[in-house]
């Protein structure tokens, strides 16, 4: 594919190095720009999610958010039987998280626990496991950012939400019950506190809950180390946003005259449903998003939205 494109945008130097090693003759096409998703974690843009975060807080009060990532074992269709040995640790992690969540629910009965499964997992497995716990709720609704903003503490293992929560200056606990079996050097597991047992995890939750100063201390302690690691895997420039770098690079691409967006009729495209679980994006959601951006930027959006198919939209300037 690289032979067919003029520019390839990489999240960080790590990704660029891998691609450059595989395609050394195409290195001039590779550019490190960062990640658009991380742009939205800047203070300027968190206003996009604050109203929804407040609504979550009003419903659940102070809560612990537990994010999971076990679809290789706990699939949409149910748990895999005879799981390959190389994925056995995923099954073990799933079982440790089930046990840990139940204990956390018992140790902190007055605190709500929100379990947010990976979108490709079987949600009902968690609902069955925690059906007898009044303070444990299995929820997978809306953008992760509003849940991170609303949460008091975030517990995870190897999830990108750990990095996102860290950038939002939230208390992060990486639960690492498998010891050396896990790759503790993965960036998501390096942020916040590392808890290698349920006892350590409960102690960390109590410590964060009792001291409002502890999260800031933990954040500052890991700031320099994590910033360096994060920048290598995904550039997070303080001077420029990823979208600004991408737009600058795009402006250098010469578009053939034969290609024009004017008077172009857009045909509806229909795709065969392949997934059991469906996801949807409405035109109203997109318009509301841009209305919030208008407030942040202080100017009127000139974006026009054309629907191409189910969950597929073409966004362009109105004068094009």
Secondary structure, DSSP 4 states (H G I P E B T S, - for coil): -GGG-S-EEESSHHHHHHHHHH-GGGGGGEEE---HHHHTTSTTTTHHHHHHHHHHHHHH-SEEEEE---TTTEETTEEPSS--GGGHHHHHHHHHHHHHHHHHHHHTTTSEEEEE--TTB-HHHHHHHTTT-TTEEE---S-HHHHHHH-SEEEESS-HHHHHHHHTT-EEEEE-TTGGGS-TTSHHHHSSEEE-SHHHHHHHHHHHHH-TTHHHHHHHHHHHHHHHHHHHHS---SS--HHHHHHHHHTTSPPPTT---TTPPPPPB------SS-----HHHHHHHHHHHHHHHTS---EEEEEEETTEEEEEETT-
